[in-house]
Amino acid sequence: MTSVMNIQSAAGKYGFGPSRKDIDDKLAFTNISEEDVQRLREIAPFIKKAIPGICKNFMVELSAFPEVNAYFPKDETVHRLGSKLINFWEELFKAKFDAEYHESRLKVGQVHDRHGIQFNYYIDSYSYFIEMFLEKIRQIAKERRLAFLPLSQSFMKVVLLDIDIVSSSYFTSREETLSKYAGSLNSLVNISTRLLGYTDLSNLLFRISSDLSNDVKSSLTYIYDEEQDNFAPLTSTGLNEKQKNIFQMIRPTEKEIGDVDSLIRDGAKRDIIDQIKMLKENYIDVFSLKEIMILPAYISDTNYGFIILNKDEPFDEDQKKLIQSVYDQAKVVCENIGLIYEVQDTYKDTILALAQGIEARDAYTGEHVHRVAKHAERVARKMGLNEHDVENIRYGAILHDIGKLAVPDMILRKKERLTRQEFATIATHSYKGAEIVKSIERLKDISPYVLHHEERYDGKGYPKGLAGDEIPLGARIIAVVDTYDAMTSNRPYRKAIPKERAKKILKKIAGTQLDPQIVDVFLEWFEEEKKSDRIAG
């Protein structure tokens, strides 16, 4: 990422105001890059059309509050505020974060403070605009076939920058109030900045729990386990050793925390962090729960969780607003994760469609790739690979024979032994498969697995003659399980080999044809699966 460099110094232009370093520091703090600026400028012309309507609706809602009349007693004042809002949002999407912009936003905080407009009103109004503009950005992204996730992240970075600038001058005349709000604001900005990049619910909950740990006595974080239909303990803070052990053993059910579960599933918003009571009193006693707030994270009915925040004394209004703001941010991140999952589902559909193409050509190959994919995934997990690599290896295994779509049927289904020329034709399938996979943007990362799954550990394989660790790890894993499944499956020209004999052959060719360490892992996994009677033939 490149830094935003087109910053002017107000010291030279006006003789006062923020320095270049002040602005650069804030840009660095919120991690705004040139890419973020370009994304916002790209959608600015389309957003501009929606800004007046969004601001008008906000002013209508705002006028319904009696407090507004105290701050803005005249209609022309309200009208002027509406015009300023429109101008502000138009400027924000131009993404020109120079000293003049910085100075104008500092004045907003000073004016609000001078007129006694409470800081929480400013934050609450931002929550409204965030929701409205994210929905508009989503619509524009869909219409113009742009990626919503990076657009939303860029937008939120800019919002956080603006909040940071305005707040820095908001309470200059009231030091005690500034001190009171500074901690909460810094927590919000820090947390929000970190949350933007998360694409996994478990990691998101871990991050929030850690960031809020200083504001509470203890916390308990759970994530829904669809298979067991209960809530699995994820992480905790502030517990003693005995409580930690109990936390790891207890898996609450919907009955025990039904209020939380129903609120999350029903998509409740602000009321979701109201205080609730566990149904089992001993659960409250064990974890010394006194004053409770719930912070949920919902992606779908099978992918959600929550954090129980606990204090000895009641949560004050500032803490509630901080937690509510974190919840609002988490909700945006969860929506982004949901979009990622939608993209992944489309990605998986593409892979399965390709796999079905293989199966339609050759029943053996179709069944074979599904077994190889399952075994490769489990071996990869046993080797401790991360989830991203495991998934890529599984997809690589599904598509490792995709190049056979380009092999003539008369060769592919031949019952007699292949001639040297026919074997050479089949040997092209790894090259052709890699080319097919590379032509699909989302599959490019797995093309090396498809290309090199026929390599040998001793360097005598094809197509490149790679040896040892030169062969991609995913391709080495696929080669082991592919070899085993080929031996234990019926082929047009021979019957299947018994599994025990196939295991002996694997051991024999480990170190020459196959990676010996992966063979060991596969056979170890094989024995574990055999004991549980789950091994597939």
C-alpha positions, 0 to 999 in steps of 0.5 A: 500500500502506498501512502497518501502524498498529496497533502498541503501544509496549512502553515504555509498557506494560512500561517496557522492550523495543522502541520503536514505531520499532524495530517500524515499521522492521522492518515497513517493511524487510520491506514488510509492509502492511495487505493482507498482514495481512488476507490472513493473517488471512483464512486463519488459521482454516483454517491453524489446523486444520493447525498441530498436525499440521505441528508434530507431524511436525516434532517426530518428524523432529527427534527422529531427530537425536542432537543433539536429545537433548543440547539436550532430554534430557527428554520433557517438554521436547520436549513443551513445545517442541511446544506452543510451536511450535503457539502460535507459528504460531497467533499468527503467522497472527493477524498482530498484530505489536505490541510484545508479539509483538516482545518474545516473539520476541526472547526466543526468540533469547536462550534459544536462544543461552543454551542453545547451540542453533546458529543454523543449526538455527533456519534449517533448521527454518524451511525445513521449516515454510516448505515445509509451510505453503506447501503448505497455503496452496496447498491452501486457496487452491485450495479457497476460490478465492483467489489463491495468489501474493499469499498466499504473498508475504504469508506469506514477508514475515512469515517474514522479519520473524520471522527478522529479530527472532529473529536480532537477539538470537540472538548478543548474548553472542557478538559474534564469532559475531554478526558472522560470521552477520550478513552472511549473514543480512542477505544472506538477508533482503535477497535474499528480500524482493526475490525475492518480487515477481518474475514472470519467470525472466530477471529473477529470475536477474539479481536473484540473480546481482547479490545474490550477487556480493559473496560470490563471485569471479565468476558465470555465468548461463544460461537455456535456449533451447528453440528452439536447444536450448542455454543462452543467456548471460544475465548475468555478474559478476566477469569481465574484458573478454576473459572477458565477450566469450567468455561472450557467444559461448559457448552451452553444450549439455547435453553440456557441462553435462549434470550441471547439466541432468539435476539441474535437470530431475530436480528434485533439491533439496539435492544440486543445489548440490554442487560439479560439474565441467564436462566441457570443461577449456578451459571451466574454464580460460577462466573461471578456475573453481576452486571451483564451486557451482550455483544452479538455477531451474526452472519447467518443462522448457522454462523453466529456468536456473542460475547458476555461482558461482565462488570461489578457495577452497572455500565454507565452511558458512555460504556454502553455507547462504546459497546453499541458503537463496537456492535455497529462496527461488528455488524458491518464487518459481519455483513462483509464476511457474509458477502465473502461467503457468498463469493466463496459459494459462487467460487465453489459452484464453479469448482463443482461444475468443473468437477461434474464435467470430469465425472460426465466424461469418465465415471471412474475419474469423477468418483476418484477426484472426490475421494482424493479431495476428501483424503487430501483435505484431512491429511492437510489438516493433520499436517497443521496447515491453515484453513486457507491452504487446506481449502486450496488443497481440497479444491486442487484435489477436486480439479487435479484431473480437470485436464482429462477433459481434453483427452479423447474418449477412446484413450480415456476409456480404453480397457487395454494397456495404453501405447506409448503415444496414448500415454503421452497424450494422457500425460498432457492433462496436467498442463492442460488442466493448469491452463484451464484453472489459470483462466479462472481468476479465483482458481489461479492459486491452485494451478501449481497443484494441478500442474505438478501432481504427477511429479515424483519426489526423486525428480523423475516425474512430469511435466517439469521433473521437479524434485523434493521440496521443489514440488508444491506441498499441495501437489505432494499431498495430492500425489500421495492420496491420488496414488493410494486411491488409484491403486485401491480402485477398479480401473478399465484395465485391472482390478483394485489392489487390497488396501493393506497391499496398497499401504505396503506399496506406499511405504516402498515408494516413499522417498522415490515417487512420493514424499516420505513425510506425507506418506507417514502422515497419510498412513497415520491418518489412515489408521486413525480413520480405520479405527473409527470405521470412517475410511472410504473405499 
